């Protein structure tokens, strides 16, 4: 069967499944929302941490500091840890909170992306790997299924008598070239 692009063909009412790509226009906003969600734990940690680790390191990672100076600073650091043992529990708790937030965020983002992409995200990586291993004649590109570059569009226009006429056309979605690389 000849088709102008993958997933585009004549439609038989009741027989063919029509896939609507409603998420296309929302991808940039979703990416921004995801970036904000990933930034929240980082912001919390930067606020709570307050430069303590940098202060504790005391230029130990600097290559121009002499070995005798490094040894003194290491001893000072060990003494600090020894005298302040169990006094930084709240600091450790806040670090743990940020790590848990990061984990919940990642897992939540996976489920959110699967919902956003109409259930295609959870199997997308596996489908792409399978696609690359298949023979060229039997390939159905999962990237083109999730992010089509060409799709069928229905335009509604008033005809000469004032009734609404439907016209089918092909719409090019160039942003989906970028979207398939991102996801």
Rosetta blueprint (number, residue, H / E / L):
1 X L
2 X L
3 X L
4 X L
5 X E
6 X L
7 X L
8 X E
9 X L
10 X L
11 X L
12 X L
13 X L
14 X L
15 X L
16 X L
17 X L
18 X L
19 X L
20 X L
21 X L
22 X L
23 X L
24 X H
25 X H
26 X H
27 X H
28 X H
29 X H
30 X H
31 X H
32 X H
33 X H
34 X H
35 X H
36 X H
37 X H
38 X H
39 X H
40 X H
41 X H
42 X H
43 X H
44 X H
45 X H
46 X H
47 X H
48 X H
49 X H
50 X L
51 X L
52 X H
53 X H
54 X H
55 X H
56 X H
57 X H
58 X L
59 X L
60 X L
61 X L
62 X L
63 X L
64 X L
65 X L
66 X L
67 X H
68 X H
69 X H
70 X H
71 X H
72 X H
73 X H
74 X H
75 X H
76 X H
77 X H
78 X H
79 X H
80 X H
81 X H
82 X H
83 X H
84 X L
85 X L
86 X L
87 X L
88 X L
89 X H
90 X H
91 X H
92 X H
93 X H
94 X H
95 X H
96 X H
97 X H
98 X H
99 X H
100 X H
101 X H
102 X H
103 X H
104 X H
105 X H
106 X H
107 X H
108 X H
109 X H
110 X H
111 X H
112 X H
113 X H
114 X H
115 X H
116 X H
117 X L
118 X L
119 X L
120 X L
121 X H
122 X H
123 X H
124 X H
125 X H
126 X H
127 X H
128 X H
129 X H
130 X H
131 X H
132 X H
133 X H
134 X L
135 X L
136 X H
137 X H
138 X H
139 X L
140 X L
141 X L
142 X H
143 X H
144 X H
145 X H
146 X H
147 X L
148 X L
149 X L
150 X E
151 X E
152 X E
153 X E
154 X E
155 X E
156 X E
157 X E
158 X E
159 X L
160 X L
161 X L
162 X L
163 X L
164 X E
165 X E
166 X E
167 X E
168 X E
169 X E
170 X E
171 X E
172 X E
173 X L
174 X L
175 X H
176 X H
177 X H
178 X H
179 X H
180 X H
181 X H
182 X H
183 X L
